[in-house]
Amino acid sequence: MAMQYLPVHGAHDEETIRAELDRLVSGGFLTPEQGEAVKPEKLAAFYRSPLGKAVERAGMCRQEFKFSVLDDGANYDPALEGEEILLQGVTDCCLIELDGLVILDFKSDRLRPGAERERAEYYRGQLDAYSRALSRIFELPVSERIVYFFATDTAVSL
């Protein structure tokens, strides 16, 4: 939850992130319990990673982008072929580049190192749906879909 409020640009060291978390708690954006649950070192590690650097360099970054689109029901269940369904969602982070979209999904799942690929597959359906929706909304292809696990500081491309 903290990632939706942290500025994309600027310093992302542990001390700066800790101060930003304190500001978010005092401003009512995060509860004290949520603020305490966040590990600034994990967020700092993300921003030090190649993926975090790509987020900082992105032409445009949309955090917590809410959307609603009508979609073909067959994308979710063959029995819904010909039916339109309303898909609503919130993408954690979407990088909008000239050549396409990069969709990032942040996960706080507890998992052990080496289990990231298998766990990322669990989220494939969600990222498929988000990709179809965001591609239509921004009229750009999706060039990459990434699940980032804070537990292991690992990015998995789907």
Number of C-alpha atoms within 10 A of each C-alpha: 15 18 14 14 14 16 13 19 12 9 12 22 15 16 13 14 21 20 12 19 24 16 14 19 18 13 10 10 15 18 13 14 9 14 21 14 10 17 14 22 16 16 21 19 16 21 20 14 14 11 16 17 14 13 21 17 13 16 11 14 19 15 19 16 14 11 14 13 16 12 17 17 17 14 16 13 9 10 10 13 12 11 11 14 15 11 15 13 16 13 21 18 20 22 22 19 16 10 10 16 23 22 25 23 21 17 15 12 13 10 13 9 12 10 10 20 15 10 15 20 15 10 14 15 12 13 21 14 16 21 21 15 20 22 15 13 12 12 11 15 17 23 14 14 21 20 23 22 23 20 15 17 14 18 22 17 13 14
